[in-house]
């Protein structure tokens, strides 16, 4: 299927602990996973495929006119799932850039997907991602808000030096909320999934630290807003309000 330099893969599974079955949760008359699919397609970067271990999710995607691929049910992370899916969708290796879009971001901006991919125009960057300046004071100390500590390398772009759940860096200046969308060079994805979990990854419970500890370069495009992530019934209610225009 993959006939583009860019392939977008959306990992999705039913086994969410805080919101079971969330990919199929109805939002404004459409399953959440289909909202994410439509937004990824609207980026117009290349083919979009949902990678899942659930026949129900696959059926919902196919019913909407999208494409899904079945993967094993023992993957511990979305990156492992998309790597298996990549081998099935594009075994010929035509896609040079693989984008991992989380399946629980129904308000994601298509322009933000494109911004993460644009970071890879710099040949020194292995992985592109996104960050937004934190505007709400309570988010600065919230451990569920992952902060990207980075050094400016170009207008609107940071080179990631660290990711943390702590409030960092200290001192005056902006803090950045990391948005967990990744654009990988194909070789970088293969290298990343082959690495064992790293010490700081285990300590912070942040998978992206594995790449930094291995010496891989991650740069982030700075975007205006953080898309709503849906992990709880309360966040689902908020998404329903936003996407139904209430």
N, C-alpha and C positions, 0 to 999 in steps of 0.2 A: 504493500500500500504506500509506503513512504517514498515520495518522489520529489521531496523538497530538501533544502539544506537544513530546515528546522522541522522538528517533530515534537509536538506537544503531547505529553502523557499525563493523565490524571489518575492517580491511584485512589481506589475507593474500596472500602470494606464495610460490612455490616456490624462488626463487633466493636463498636464504640462503647466504652464503659459508662460514660456520663450521659450519652444520648443514643441508645441502641437503635440501629436502623436508620441513622440520620441521613445517609445519602438519598433515601427514598422519601424523606419527610416532605410533605406538600408545602410549597411556598407559592402563593398566588397562582394556584392551579397547576403547578409543575413541580416534579421532584427536584430537590436541591441539586443533585448531581447534574441534571439537565441544565439548570441555570448556569452552573460552572462551565459546562460544555459549550453553551451558547456564547458565553463571554470569551472563552478561549478561541472559539472559531472566529469571533468578531475581530480578533487581533490580526487575522489574515496573514499569518506567518507561515503556515504549513498545515499538514494534516493534524487532526486532534483525535486521540484515542483514549478511552477510559480503560484502565487496567484494574481488574477486579477478580476476587475469588468467589463472587456471589452471582449465581444465575439470575437472581431477581434484579440486581443492579444492571447486569448485562441486558436483560430483557427490556428494562425501562429505557436504557440508552438506545438500543436498536429500535424500539417503538417510536422514539423521538426522531429517528432518522440519523442518529449518530452511530459511531463504530466503537465496539468494545472487544477486548481480548481477555480471555480467562487466564488467570495465573494461579500459582500454588497458594494454599491457605496457611502456610507456615512462615511467611515473611514477617520479619520483625520491624521493618520500616518501609515507608513509601519508596525510598530510593532503591531498595532491593526489589520491590515489586515492579518498578518501572524498568529496571535493568532486564528482568526476565521478559517483560512485555516487549522491550526493544528487540530482543533476539527473535521474537515471533513476528513482529510487525515489519521490521526492516533487517532481515538477515543478510542482505547484500551490503549493508553499511553505507547506504547513500546519504543518510541524514547525518550531518556533521555536528549539529547542535540539538541537544535534547532538553526540553523544558519540562520541569516537574511542577505541576500546578496542583495544589492541595484541593481535594474535592469538597471542602467545607467553606469555600470562599464565594458565596453566591453574589456578592456585590463587587467582586473584583473588576477593576477597570481594564478593558482590552489594551489601552495605551500603556498600562503598567507592565503587562506581559511583554510588550514590545520594548519597553525601557530596559528590562532585565537582559533581553537578548542583545540589545545595542551595546551593552557593556563589553561584549565579546569582540567588538570591533578592534579592541586593543589586544594584540597577539600575546601579550604577557599575562593576560587574565585567564585562569582556568575555569572559574565559575562566576556567573553573574547572579546578583540577587537584588533585593529592594530594601529601602529603609525610608522612614518618614520621621520628621522631627516631632518629638513628644511635646504636645501642647497642654495636656492636662497634668496638673501637679501630682495627682494621686498615682499616675502611671510611672512616675520617676522611681517610686519605691515598691511598685508591685512586682513580685517575683514572676508572675505569669506574663509580664511584658518583657520580652527578651530585648536587651539593649545591644546595639552594634557599636563597638568602639572602633573608630576608624580615622584615617588620616586623609584629608582632601588631596586628590590627585588631579582633578579637573573640575570645572564648574558642574555642580550637580552630581558629583561622584566621589565616593569614599573608597579607599582601600581598607578592607577589614583587617584589623589587628587582633580583635578578640570579640567574642560574644559572651554575654553574661546575664544572669537573672538579677544580679546586684545592681545598685545605682552606680553607674560608671559612664564616663570618667568623672572624677571629682573636680571641684573648681568651677569657675564661671564658664558658661557656654552652653550650647545646645546638647541635648541627649537625643539619641536616635532609636526609634522602635524598629526592630528588625521584622521584616515581612518574609515568611518562609516560603518563598517561591524561588526556584533555582533554574538557571540556564547553564547547562554543562556542555563543554566540549565533549564529544563522544569518548575520547580517550580519557578525559578527566573523570567521567562517570564510571568507566570501567575500573580505573585505578581506585577511585573512592570506595566502591562496593567491595573491592578485594581487600581493603585494609581492615584490620581488627579494630574494635572500639578502643579509643584512646583514653589515657588517664583523665584529661580535663573533660572530655566528652562524658565520661561516667560521672564525674564529680558534679558538673553543671546540668547533666541530662540534656545536652544539646549536641545533636549529631554533627552539625557543621564544624564543630571544633576538631573533629577527626581530620578534616581536610587541612585546617590551619596547622595542626600539629605535625602533619606530614609534609609541610612546606608548600602546599598548594595555595595559589593566590585567589582570593575572593574579593571582588569589587562590587559595590552596591550603588545603584542609581537612586538618587533621592527623589521621592515622589511626594505628592501633596497630602495624601490621606492613607490611612490604614484600612484595608477592606475588612468588613465584618467577618470574623471567624465564628462558626457556629459549633459550639461544643456542649452547650447546656440548653435546657428547655427555655430559659430566659432569653438566651441569644437567638434561639429559633423564633421566639415571639417577636423579637426586635426585627429580625430579617423579614418576617412576614409583613410587619408594618411598613418597613422601608420599600419592599418590592411590590406591595399592593397599593402604595401611594397614600397610606394612612399617616 
